[in-house]
Amino acid sequence: MEIAMIFDLDGTLLDTLQDLHDAVNYALAQFGYPARTLEEVRQFVGEGAGKLMERAVPEGADPEPVLSTFRTYYAAHTQVKTKPYPGIPQALEILRRKYPLAVVSNKPDEAVKILGKAYFPGLYARGEAPDCPRKPDAAMVHKTMEALGVKGCIYIGDSQVDVQTAKNAGVPCLSVTWGFRDLNCLRAAGATHFCHTPEDLPRMLETMKEEYYGQ
């Protein structure tokens, strides 16, 4: 059975934290709200732009106008400080020789496609859209598998949301530890398979493929 390797984006393939931090603080500043630290934004991300700004605005503030400002600013500044984690392009090049690859993210679909085209050309990329609710809903994974024409996949992510997404989708999950959540958080979420460096991705995914899907 042909399977795909489906990756989360932020914290898994791309280090987007600095650009997200800058966009959050730009939006907050337009409304006179206090800035957030890099570590605060690290903990806020993972469940879409709406949740990010709900957490970033002061308690009791309406996040909607701030969210609109954030979306506009971030769409124009997605590639200022963002970059792939070291070793990721090489790992993907090895994997794509054997497997269909895809990227799914809780970012807005437009931003995901922009970043996907810029950093991972040729990879199928999907983000949050009206017909595709954000993770941990399984729809994003299932729609991606359908688009790729595969019956199985391994899902790779860096957060507790990704662990739950894989569970909801009924697919195995490989949790990476170089992203936005630490090992203890991932274990508490129920993660069982871990990868600590991008260089180990091809070997570990091959092992998991044999474990879950056979030769």
N, CA, C and O of each residue as an XYZ file, in Angstrom:
860
protein
N       0.847     -1.204      0.000
C       0.000      0.000      0.000
C       0.881      1.252      0.000
O       1.789      1.391      0.819
N       0.589      2.157     -0.937
C       1.350      3.404     -0.950
C       0.886      4.299      0.193
O      -0.311      4.484      0.414
N       1.854      4.845      0.910
C       1.523      5.771      1.989
C       2.226      7.099      1.744
O       3.171      7.187      0.961
N       1.744      8.129      2.430
C       2.336      9.463      2.328
C       2.929      9.871      3.667
O       2.563      9.340      4.715
N       3.841     10.812      3.612
C       4.365     11.466      4.804
C       3.787     12.872      4.838
O       4.089     13.698      3.977
N       2.950     13.140      5.842
C       2.259     14.421      5.942
C       2.816     15.197      7.129
O       2.800     14.717      8.263
N       3.302     16.388      6.857
C       4.004     17.191      7.853
C       3.189     18.404      8.294
O       2.538     19.061      7.482
N       3.236     18.688      9.590
C       2.876     20.001     10.103
C       3.909     20.995      9.560
O       4.959     20.581      9.068
N       3.628     22.283      9.643
C       4.532     23.300      9.084
C       5.328     24.031     10.167
O       6.537     23.842     10.293
N       4.637     24.867     10.944
C       5.324     25.679     11.963
C       5.901     24.785     13.059
O       5.185     23.972     13.642
N       7.174     24.934     13.332
C       7.794     24.166     14.408
C       8.217     22.776     13.991
O       8.884     22.079     14.755
N       7.841     22.357     12.786
C       8.199     21.035     12.282
C       9.133     21.157     11.083
O      10.240     20.620     11.095
N       8.685     21.860     10.053
C       9.521     22.105      8.880
C      10.145     23.494      8.896
O      11.317     23.665      8.559
N       9.347     24.483      9.292
C       9.805     25.873      9.271
C       9.863     26.468     10.665
O       8.970     26.257     11.485
N      10.930     27.217     10.920
C      11.009     28.031     12.138
C      10.380     29.377     11.816
O      11.039     30.279     11.298
N       9.107     29.498     12.128
C       8.328     30.701     11.810
C       8.136     31.621     13.015
O       7.451     32.640     12.921
N       8.737     31.262     14.134
C       8.386     31.930     15.394
C       8.707     33.417     15.382
O       7.908     34.215     15.872
N       9.858     33.812     14.833
C      10.229     35.228     14.861
C       9.252     36.076     14.057
O       8.863     37.159     14.495
N       8.852     35.591     12.880
C       7.897     36.365     12.072
C       6.522     36.412     12.730
O       5.846     37.440     12.674
N       6.101     35.314     13.350
C       4.830     35.322     14.078
C       4.892     36.290     15.251
O       3.945     37.041     15.485
N       5.983     36.279     15.980
C       6.169     37.186     17.125
C       6.096     38.641     16.673
O       5.420     39.459     17.298
N       6.791     38.959     15.589
C       6.771     40.328     15.083
C       5.365     40.740     14.647
O       4.943     41.868     14.904
N       4.637     39.833     13.989
C       3.291     40.158     13.516
C       2.317     40.335     14.676
O       1.481     41.238     14.655
N       2.425     39.479     15.685
C       1.578     39.611     16.874
C       1.793     40.971     17.528
O       0.832     41.671     17.844
N       3.047     41.340     17.731
C       3.334     42.590     18.430
C       3.003     43.813     17.581
O       2.636     44.858     18.119
N       3.128     43.695     16.269
C       2.680     44.802     15.398
C       1.181     45.018     15.572
O       0.727     46.148     15.752
N       0.413     43.929     15.518
C      -1.042     44.042     15.639
C      -1.438     44.586     17.008
O      -2.301     45.459     17.108
N      -0.814     44.073     18.051
C      -1.131     44.557     19.402
C      -0.832     46.045     19.536
O      -1.604     46.784     20.148
N       0.288     46.484     18.965
C       0.700     47.887     19.091
C      -0.299     48.831     18.422
O      -0.487     49.959     18.877
N      -0.937     48.374     17.343
C      -1.896     49.239     16.645
C      -3.099     49.577     17.517
O      -3.798     50.560     17.269
N      -3.339     48.754     18.544
C      -4.483     48.983     19.439
C      -4.036     49.414     20.841
O      -4.838     49.465     21.774
N      -2.746     49.721     20.969
C      -2.224     50.187     22.246
C      -2.078     49.105     23.291
O      -1.981     49.404     24.481
N      -2.060     47.857     22.871
C      -1.929     46.746     23.816
C      -0.454     46.411     24.050
O       0.376     46.627     23.167
N      -0.125     45.889     25.224
C       1.273     45.563     25.514
C       1.797     44.419     24.648
O       1.051     43.531     24.234
N       3.094     44.471     24.390
C       3.737     43.440     23.564
C       3.834     42.126     24.327
O       3.765     42.089     25.555
N       3.994     41.050     23.564
C       4.190     39.713     24.122
C       5.620     39.253     23.864
O       6.227     39.628     22.861
N       6.151     38.448     24.765
C       7.505     37.937     24.607
C       7.523     36.815     23.565
O       6.484     36.269     23.195
N       8.722     36.491     23.110
C       8.879     35.396     22.150
C       8.384     34.083     22.749
O       7.742     33.287     22.063
N       8.681     33.858     24.021
C       8.272     32.608     24.662
C       6.756     32.536     24.825
O       6.170     31.462     24.693
N       6.122     33.668     25.109
C       4.657     33.680     25.192
C       4.047     33.296     23.847
O       3.132     32.474     23.792
N       4.546     33.884     22.769
C       4.002     33.570     21.442
C       4.257     32.104     21.102
O       3.413     31.462     20.475
N       5.398     31.570     21.503
C       5.688     30.148     21.282
C       4.584     29.278     21.888
O       4.165     28.296     21.275
N       4.118     29.625     23.066
C       3.082     28.837     23.736
C       1.694     29.100     23.166
O       0.803     28.259     23.289
N       1.502     30.267     22.542
C       0.186     30.624     22.017
C      -0.112     29.961     20.678
O      -1.277     29.729     20.357
N       0.923     29.648     19.886
C       0.691     29.167     18.524
C       0.311     27.690     18.524
O       0.514     26.976     19.507
N      -0.247     27.250     17.391
C      -0.528     25.835     17.197
C      -1.982     25.514     16.895
O      -2.288     24.430     16.400
N      -2.885     26.453     17.191
C      -4.315     26.174     16.969
C      -4.970     27.211     16.078
O      -6.170     27.465     16.184
N      -4.181     27.807     15.200
C      -4.723     28.767     14.252
C      -4.568     30.210     14.711
O      -4.321     30.488     15.885
N      -4.720     31.130     13.745
C      -4.520     32.552     14.020
C      -5.539     33.093     15.015
O      -5.207     33.948     15.836
N      -6.779     32.603     14.950
C      -7.806     33.078     15.873
C      -7.446     32.818     17.320
O      -7.535     33.713     18.162
N      -7.038     31.584     17.611
C      -6.646     31.234     18.972
C      -5.396     31.999     19.397
O      -5.276     32.425     20.546
N      -4.473     32.168     18.461
C      -3.246     32.912     18.769
C      -3.568     34.310     19.268
O      -3.019     34.742     20.281
N      -4.450     35.028     18.575
C      -4.747     36.394     18.977
C      -5.674     36.457     20.181
O      -5.609     37.414     20.953
N      -6.530     35.464     20.358
C      -7.331     35.405     21.589
C      -6.412     35.367     22.813
O      -6.681     36.004     23.831
N      -5.337     34.618     22.691
C      -4.405     34.472     23.806
C      -3.488     35.683     23.957
O      -3.009     35.977     25.052
N      -3.250     36.380     22.851
C      -2.282     37.478     22.876
C      -2.876     38.784     23.398
O      -2.172     39.564     24.041
N      -4.166     39.037     23.132
C      -4.753     40.308     23.565
C      -4.967     40.298     25.074
O      -5.070     39.230     25.677
N      -5.036     41.476     25.687
C      -5.305     41.534     27.129
C      -6.659     40.904     27.462
O      -7.571     40.897     26.635
N      -6.774     40.385     28.660
C      -8.017     39.752     29.086
C      -9.176     40.734     28.963
O      -9.085     41.877     29.410
N     -10.261     40.281     28.355
C     -11.447     41.108     28.180
C     -11.474     41.905     26.891
O     -12.502     42.491     26.552
N     -10.350     41.939     26.155
C     -10.298     42.696     24.906
C     -10.903     41.878     23.767
O     -10.848     40.648     23.781
N     -11.471     42.559     22.797
C     -12.031     41.900     21.621
C     -10.892     41.542     20.670
O     -10.205     42.438     20.179
N     -10.677     40.264     20.400
C      -9.540     39.900     19.549
C      -9.791     40.100     18.060
O      -8.836     40.114     17.283
N     -11.045     40.256     17.635
C     -11.352     40.244     16.205
C     -10.663     41.348     15.399
O     -10.054     41.047     14.372
N     -10.735     42.625     15.828
C     -10.044     43.650     15.028
C      -8.528     43.464     15.046
O      -7.854     43.767     14.061
N      -7.994     42.975     16.149
C      -6.554     42.730     16.235
C      -6.171     41.574     15.315
O      -5.123     41.600     14.671
N      -7.030     40.565     15.264
C      -6.798     39.422     14.382
C      -6.755     39.870     12.927
O      -5.895     39.420     12.169
N      -7.662     40.743     12.530
C      -7.684     41.232     11.154
C      -6.383     41.951     10.809
O      -5.828     41.762      9.727
N      -5.902     42.774     11.736
C      -4.635     43.485     11.526
C      -3.474     42.501     11.454
O      -2.582     42.641     10.617
N      -3.491     41.515     12.329
C      -2.449     40.482     12.323
C      -2.404     39.759     10.984
O      -1.334     39.594     10.397
N      -3.571     39.326     10.499
C      -3.620     38.571      9.240
C      -3.040     39.382      8.090
O      -2.252     38.867      7.297
N      -3.431     40.653      8.001
C      -2.953     41.510      6.911
C      -1.442     41.693      6.986
O      -0.742     41.569      5.981
N      -0.947     41.988      8.181
C       0.497     42.220      8.345
C       1.288     40.937      8.098
O       2.306     40.948      7.406
N       0.809     39.834      8.670
C       1.565     38.585      8.559
C       1.595     38.084      7.111
O       2.609     37.546      6.665
N       0.499     38.254      6.383
C       0.465     37.821      4.982
C       1.545     38.509      4.156
O       2.046     37.946      3.183
N       1.903     39.739      4.552
C       2.928     40.494      3.821
C       4.325     40.303      4.400
O       5.301     40.807      3.844
N       4.429     39.579      5.512
C       5.727     39.433      6.181
C       5.967     37.992      6.633
O       6.479     37.752      7.726
N       5.592     37.037      5.777
C       5.746     35.627      6.166
C       7.166     35.105      5.987
O       7.511     34.050      6.520
N       7.993     35.836      5.242
C       9.307     35.308      4.892
C      10.449     36.251      5.265
O      11.481     36.269      4.594
N      10.271     37.023      6.316
C      11.315     37.955      6.732
C      12.410     37.226      7.515
O      13.591     37.315      7.179
N      12.005     36.512      8.551
C      12.956     35.767      9.387
C      12.718     34.257      9.350
O      13.507     33.490      9.903
N      11.652     33.836      8.711
C      11.300     32.420      8.624
C      12.318     31.656      7.788
O      12.809     32.160      6.778
N      12.630     30.441      8.216
C      13.558     29.588      7.471
C      13.315     28.135      7.851
O      12.816     27.855      8.941
N      13.664     27.204      6.960
C      13.569     25.790      7.328
C      14.557     25.468      8.446
O      15.636     26.056      8.512
N      14.194     24.547      9.312
C      15.155     24.075     10.307
C      16.328     23.409      9.591
O      16.131     22.757      8.566
N      17.544     23.563     10.114
C      18.706     22.942      9.474
C      18.507     21.439      9.306
O      18.128     20.741     10.246
N      18.764     20.963      8.113
C      18.631     19.537      7.819
C      17.299     19.145      7.224
O      17.171     18.050      6.675
N      16.293     20.015      7.318
C      14.964     19.677      6.795
C      14.952     19.539      5.267
O      14.424     18.547      4.766
N      15.508     20.486      4.508
C      15.471     20.316      3.046
C      16.118     19.006      2.597
O      15.618     18.341      1.690
N      17.223     18.642      3.227
C      17.912     17.403      2.862
C      17.075     16.175      3.210
O      17.015     15.221      2.434
N      16.428     16.197      4.376
C      15.590     15.069      4.784
C      14.406     14.906      3.836
O      14.061     13.784      3.463
N      13.782     16.013      3.446
C      12.650     15.939      2.530
C      13.075     15.426      1.159
O      12.329     14.695      0.507
N      14.263     15.805      0.724
C      14.751     15.343     -0.573
C      14.922     13.831     -0.576
O      14.616     13.173     -1.570
N      15.405     13.279      0.524
C      15.539     11.823      0.642
C      14.170     11.161      0.642
O      13.950     10.166     -0.049
N      13.248     11.723      1.426
C      11.924     11.115      1.572
C      11.108     11.180      0.284
O      10.379     10.241     -0.038
N      11.226     12.267     -0.443
C      10.366     12.435     -1.619
C      10.732     11.481     -2.749
O       9.970     11.331     -3.704
N      11.881     10.843     -2.649
C      12.249      9.821     -3.640
C      11.406      8.558     -3.477
O      11.284      7.760     -4.407
N      10.822      8.382     -2.285
C      10.082      7.151     -2.004
C       8.609      7.364     -1.691
O       7.797      6.458     -1.878
N       8.256      8.562     -1.214
C       6.902      8.775     -0.711
C       6.310     10.075     -1.243
O       7.042     11.036     -1.483
N       4.986     10.113     -1.429
C       4.321     11.402     -1.611
C       4.445     12.206     -0.305
O       4.258     11.661      0.783
N       4.758     13.483     -0.422
C       4.901     14.349      0.752
C       3.876     15.472      0.696
O       3.486     15.918     -0.383
N       3.445     15.922      1.870
C       2.480     17.021      1.935
C       2.687     17.809      3.217
O       3.293     17.328      4.174
N       2.172     19.026      3.213
C       2.224     19.924      4.366
C       0.801     20.328      4.719
O       0.039     20.751      3.849
N       0.437     20.202      5.993
C      -0.852     20.703      6.474
C      -0.612     21.585      7.694
O       0.241     21.283      8.529
N      -1.356     22.659      7.789
C      -1.088     23.643      8.834
C      -2.366     24.343      9.260
O      -3.324     24.437      8.493
N      -2.370     24.831     10.492
C      -3.493     25.631     10.974
C      -3.386     27.088     10.568
O      -4.254     27.888     10.919
N      -2.340     27.453      9.836
C      -2.309     28.776      9.242
C      -3.427     28.892      8.203
O      -3.919     27.877      7.709
N      -3.828     30.118      7.869
C      -4.759     30.289      6.761
C      -4.206     29.642      5.485
O      -3.000     29.672      5.239
N      -5.087     29.066      4.691
C      -4.666     28.316      3.514
C      -3.764     29.139      2.599
O      -2.793     28.612      2.056
N      -4.072     30.420      2.423
C      -3.275     31.272      1.536
C      -1.826     31.353      2.012
O      -0.898     31.236      1.212
N      -1.636     31.552      3.315
C      -0.278     31.659      3.859
C       0.473     30.339      3.720
O       1.668     30.328      3.427
N      -0.232     29.222      3.931
C       0.403     27.907      3.808
C       0.891     27.679      2.383
O       1.995     27.178      2.171
N       0.076     28.042      1.420
C       0.454     27.844      0.021
C       1.621     28.758     -0.372
O       2.489     28.355     -1.146
N       1.644     29.974      0.152
C       2.751     30.893     -0.122
C       4.062     30.327      0.426
O       5.072     30.284     -0.277
N       4.034     29.897      1.678
C       5.244     29.356      2.303
C       5.646     28.029      1.669
O       6.830     27.768      1.459
N       4.659     27.196      1.365
C       4.962     25.926      0.732
C       5.655     26.114     -0.600
O       6.649     25.447     -0.886
N       5.139     27.015     -1.417
C       5.732     27.269     -2.731
C       7.133     27.842     -2.603
O       8.016     27.521     -3.399
N       7.341     28.699     -1.590
C       8.633     29.353     -1.427
C       9.719     28.395     -0.929
O      10.859     28.443     -1.392
N       9.357     27.530      0.014
C      10.375     26.707      0.669
C      10.344     25.239      0.262
O      11.368     24.558      0.318
N       9.180     24.751     -0.145
C       9.045     23.333     -0.477
C       8.272     23.165     -1.781
O       7.202     22.558     -1.793
N       8.807     23.700     -2.882
C       8.083     23.652     -4.151
C       7.789     22.214     -4.569
O       8.625     21.320     -4.438
N       6.586     22.025     -5.070
C       6.175     20.698     -5.512
C       5.445     19.889     -4.465
O       4.823     18.880     -4.796
N       5.504     20.306     -3.200
C       4.789     19.585     -2.149
C       3.350     20.099     -2.055
O       3.101     21.304     -2.088
N       2.419     19.164     -1.938
C       1.022     19.531     -1.709
C       0.931     20.250     -0.360
O       1.490     19.783      0.633
N       0.226     21.387     -0.326
C       0.124     22.172      0.910
C      -1.317     22.605      1.127
O      -1.995     23.036      0.195
N      -1.778     22.487      2.374
C      -3.164     22.833      2.715
C      -3.186     23.499      4.085
O      -2.485     23.083      5.008
N      -4.013     24.551      4.198
C      -4.199     25.224      5.474
C      -5.664     25.326      5.839
O      -6.524     24.757      5.167
N      -5.940     26.050      6.902
C      -7.326     26.218      7.360
C      -8.128     26.988      6.309
O      -7.674     28.002      5.779
N      -9.329     26.485      6.020
C     -10.215     27.114      5.039
C     -11.653     26.803      5.433
O     -11.890     25.919      6.257
N     -12.621     27.522      4.852
C     -14.020     27.264      5.216
C     -14.445     25.808      5.062
O     -15.276     25.320      5.828
N     -13.878     25.107      4.073
C     -14.252     23.705      3.865
C     -13.284     22.730      4.537
O     -13.360     21.520      4.325
N     -12.376     23.273      5.346
C     -11.365     22.413      5.969
C     -11.006     22.965      7.344
O     -10.099     23.789      7.462
N     -11.714     22.516      8.393
C     -11.463     23.051      9.730
C     -10.053     22.750     10.216
O      -9.398     21.819      9.748
N      -9.608     23.551     11.155
C      -8.232     23.423     11.629
C      -8.065     22.164     12.473
O      -9.024     21.611     13.010
N      -6.824     21.741     12.566
C      -6.469     20.628     13.438
C      -6.761     21.009     14.895
O      -6.657     22.182     15.252
N      -7.122     20.042     15.736
C      -6.984     18.594     15.594
C      -8.117     17.888     14.847
O      -8.172     16.658     14.862
N      -9.018     18.619     14.199
C      -9.989     17.957     13.342
C      -9.234     17.126     12.299
O      -8.212     17.565     11.773
N      -9.731     15.953     12.012
C      -9.045     15.041     11.098
C      -9.216     15.409      9.631
O      -8.547     14.833      8.774
N     -10.103     16.360      9.323
C     -10.438     16.651      7.929
C      -9.216     17.013      7.100
O      -9.095     16.579      5.954
N      -8.311     17.802      7.665
C      -7.154     18.256      6.908
C      -6.289     17.078      6.457
O      -5.819     17.043      5.320
N      -6.085     16.124      7.352
C      -5.294     14.943      7.014
C      -6.036     14.079      6.004
O      -5.445     13.629      5.021
N      -7.308     13.846      6.232
C      -8.068     12.990      5.323
C      -8.193     13.592      3.932
O      -8.073     12.875      2.939
N      -8.431     14.890      3.842
C      -8.526     15.548      2.540
C      -7.185     15.502      1.808
O      -7.139     15.359      0.586
N      -6.112     15.622      2.558
C      -4.783     15.559      1.948
C      -4.483     14.163      1.428
O      -3.947     14.017      0.330
N      -4.821     13.131      2.202
C      -4.631     11.763      1.735
C      -5.432     11.515      0.457
O      -4.945     10.882     -0.479
N      -6.659     12.018      0.431
C      -7.506     11.852     -0.757
C      -6.881     12.542     -1.967
O      -6.855     11.986     -3.065
N      -6.375     13.767     -1.755
C      -5.761     14.509     -2.857
C      -4.508     13.816     -3.385
O      -4.210     13.884     -4.577
N      -3.775     13.150     -2.494
C      -2.554     12.451     -2.892
C      -2.836     11.063     -3.455
O      -1.959     10.441     -4.054
N      -4.056     10.581     -3.261
C      -4.418      9.272     -3.757
C      -3.825      8.130     -2.960
O      -3.507      7.081     -3.521
N      -3.669      8.322     -1.628
C      -3.095      7.270     -0.779
C      -4.121      6.818      0.254
O      -5.062      7.543      0.576
N      -3.923      5.620      0.759
C      -4.826      5.055      1.762
C      -4.265      5.138      3.169
O      -4.994      4.914      4.136
N      -2.983      5.455      3.305
C      -2.362      5.532      4.621
C      -1.318      6.631      4.655
O      -0.855      7.095      3.613
N      -0.947      7.047      5.868
C       0.096      8.060      6.008
C       0.721      7.965      7.389
O       0.180      7.330      8.295
N       1.862      8.605      7.530
C       2.422      8.911      8.844
C       2.378     10.425      8.973
O       2.764     11.149      8.055
N       1.907     10.894     10.111
C       1.772     12.325     10.348
C       2.901     12.785     11.262
O       3.169     12.161     12.288
N       3.561     13.881     10.886
C       4.733     14.369     11.622
C       4.453     15.780     12.114
O       4.126     16.661     11.318
N       4.578     16.005     13.431
C       4.319     17.324     13.995
C       5.095     17.573     15.264
O       5.823     16.703     15.742
N       4.935     18.782     15.816
C       5.758     19.182     16.961
C       4.950     19.517     18.212
O       5.526     19.949     19.211
N       3.633     19.331     18.183
C       2.827     19.804     19.307
C       1.789     18.788     19.744
O       1.571     17.767     19.091
N       1.156     19.096     20.866
C       0.077     18.252     21.367
C      -1.108     18.252     20.407
O      -1.833     17.262     20.316
N      -1.308     19.357     19.691
C      -2.360     19.418     18.682
C      -2.097     18.387     17.588
O      -3.029     17.753     17.092
N      -0.843     18.220     17.214
C      -0.495     17.256     16.176
C      -0.708     15.819     16.648
O      -1.164     14.971     15.881
N      -0.380     15.550     17.898
C      -0.618     14.212     18.451
C      -2.107     13.885     18.391
O      -2.489     12.780     18.005
N      -2.944     14.846     18.773
C      -4.394     14.622     18.762
C      -4.930     14.532     17.336
O      -5.858     13.770     17.065
N      -4.348     15.306     16.429
C      -4.759     15.253     15.029
C      -4.554     13.857     14.458
O      -5.445     13.301     13.816
N      -3.374     13.298     14.697
C      -3.080     11.952     14.201
C      -4.033     10.931     14.811
O      -4.523     10.034     14.124
N      -4.288     11.077     16.101
C      -5.218     10.162     16.773
C      -6.607     10.259     16.150
O      -7.238      9.240     15.869
N      -7.081     11.484     15.934
C      -8.406     11.681     15.344
C      -8.483     11.134     13.918
O      -9.528     10.656     13.476
N      -7.353     11.214     13.207
C      -7.317     10.745     11.822
C      -7.072      9.245     11.715
O      -7.206      8.663     10.638
N      -6.711      8.617     12.840
C      -6.463      7.188     12.834
C      -5.169      6.805     12.147
O      -5.084      5.751     11.518
N      -4.140      7.675     12.268
C      -2.850      7.404     11.636
C      -1.741      7.527     12.670
O      -1.913      8.216     13.677
N      -0.591      6.864     12.437
C       0.536      6.993     13.369
C       1.149      8.377     13.329
O       1.092      9.076     12.318
N       1.741      8.759     14.464
C       2.318     10.101     14.601
C       3.774     10.020     15.037
O       4.120      9.282     15.960
N       4.617     10.784     14.365
C       5.997     10.980     14.805
C       6.107     12.409     15.318
O       5.847     13.359     14.579
N       6.493     12.562     16.584
C       6.609     13.887     17.202
C       8.058     14.351     17.172
O       8.949     13.636     17.630
N       8.298     15.547     16.634
C       9.646     16.109     16.606
C       9.843     17.020     17.808
O       8.907     17.665     18.279
N      11.078     17.062     18.294
C      11.353     17.781     19.548
C      12.117     19.085     19.352
O      12.517     19.710     20.335
N      12.329     19.510     18.113
C      13.039     20.769     17.878
C      12.093     21.945     17.688
O      12.547     23.056     17.413
N      10.790     21.726     17.827
C       9.808     22.756     17.502
C       9.343     23.587     18.672
O      10.141     23.996     19.516
N       8.023     23.839     18.720
C       7.451     24.798     19.664
C       7.052     24.179     21.000
O       6.693     24.910     21.923
N       7.104     22.850     21.130
C       6.747     22.188     22.384
C       7.870     21.246     22.811
O       8.561     20.670     21.971
N       8.047     21.095     24.134
C       9.140     20.258     24.617
C       8.684     18.804     24.781
O       7.511     18.473     24.610
N       9.647     17.958     25.115
C       9.401     16.521     25.197
C       8.341     16.193     26.245
O       7.491     15.333     26.015
N       8.383     16.866     27.389
C       7.418     16.585     28.453
C       5.990     16.889     28.001
O       5.063     16.139     28.309
N       5.817     17.985     27.274
C       4.492     18.349     26.755
C       3.995     17.290     25.774
O       2.827     16.902     25.806
N       4.875     16.834     24.918
C       4.497     15.832     23.920
C       4.135     14.506     24.583
O       3.156     13.863     24.205
N       4.923     14.107     25.563
C       4.630     12.861     26.278
C       3.296     12.959     27.007
O       2.505     12.016     27.000
N       3.051     14.104     27.634
C       1.793     14.295     28.357
C       0.594     14.218     27.415
O      -0.506     13.848     27.826
N       0.816     14.571     26.145
C      -0.259     14.531     25.150
C      -0.481     13.129     24.590
O      -1.433     12.890     23.847
N       0.404     12.211     24.956
C       0.247     10.836     24.495
C       1.168     10.425     23.372
O       1.002      9.346     22.804
N       2.145     11.266     23.035
C       3.096     10.919     21.980
C       3.923      9.701     22.391
O       4.288      9.546     23.556
N       4.211      8.842     21.415
C       4.961      7.612     21.688
C       6.199      7.447     20.815
O       7.092      6.668     21.146
N       6.258      8.175     19.703
C       7.410      8.094     18.802
C       8.006      9.495     18.666
O       7.291     10.458     18.391
N       9.325      9.599     18.862
C       9.975     10.908     18.893
C      11.176     10.947     17.951
O      11.893      9.959     17.790
N      11.377     12.109     17.335
C      12.546     12.351     16.509
C      13.218     13.621     17.009
O      12.570     14.655     17.169
N      14.532     13.534     17.255
C      15.232     14.654     17.895
C      16.055     15.498     16.929
O      16.458     16.606     17.281
N      16.314     15.005     15.729
C      17.044     15.795     14.728
C      16.451     15.533     13.344
O      16.019     14.415     13.063
N      16.425     16.548     12.475
C      15.925     16.340     11.120
C      16.679     15.241     10.369
O      16.099     14.541      9.539
N      17.956     15.096     10.658
C      18.747     14.074      9.965
C      18.209     12.666     10.215
O      18.399     11.770      9.392
N      17.537     12.473     11.350
C      17.002     11.152     11.697
C      15.633     10.871     11.076
O      15.144      9.743     11.152
N      15.013     11.871     10.467
C      13.647     11.697      9.951
C      13.519     10.539      8.950
O      12.640      9.694      9.124
N      14.355     10.471      7.917
C      14.158      9.389      6.940
C      14.247      7.999      7.573
O      13.422      7.132      7.284
N      15.233      7.787      8.425
C      15.404      6.476      9.054
C      14.223      6.139      9.961
O      13.705      5.023      9.919
N      13.799      7.094     10.773
C      12.718      6.833     11.717
C      11.385      6.616     10.998
O      10.591      5.767     11.402
N      11.146      7.372      9.948
C       9.896      7.208      9.217
C       9.867      5.873      8.471
O       8.813      5.251      8.342
N      11.013      5.443      7.989
C      11.080      4.136      7.340
C      10.768      3.029      8.344
O      10.054      2.079      8.023
N      11.301      3.152      9.554
C      11.046      2.170     10.611
C       9.564      2.158     10.989
O       8.969      1.092     11.152
N       8.972      3.349     11.128
C       7.557      3.432     11.475
C       6.677      2.893     10.350
O       5.655      2.257     10.611
N       7.066      3.142      9.114
C       6.304      2.623      7.991
C       6.251      1.103      8.026
O       5.201      0.510      7.782
N       7.377      0.474      8.327
C       7.412     -0.989      8.420
C       6.591     -1.470      9.617
O       5.914     -2.495      9.543
N       6.660     -0.718     10.723
C       5.938     -1.091     11.933
C       4.426     -1.052     11.717
O       3.711     -1.957     12.147
N       3.948     -0.014     11.057
C       2.498      0.182     10.940
C       1.905     -0.353      9.640
O       0.740     -0.747      9.603
N       2.702     -0.369      8.579
C       2.145     -0.718      7.276
C       2.845     -1.919      6.612
O       2.442     -2.353      5.533
N       3.867     -2.438      7.246
C       4.602     -3.556      6.657
C       5.594     -3.089      5.628
O       5.794     -1.889      5.437
N       6.224     -4.053      4.956
C       7.273     -3.749      3.978
C       6.710     -2.959      2.793
O       7.450     -2.615      1.872
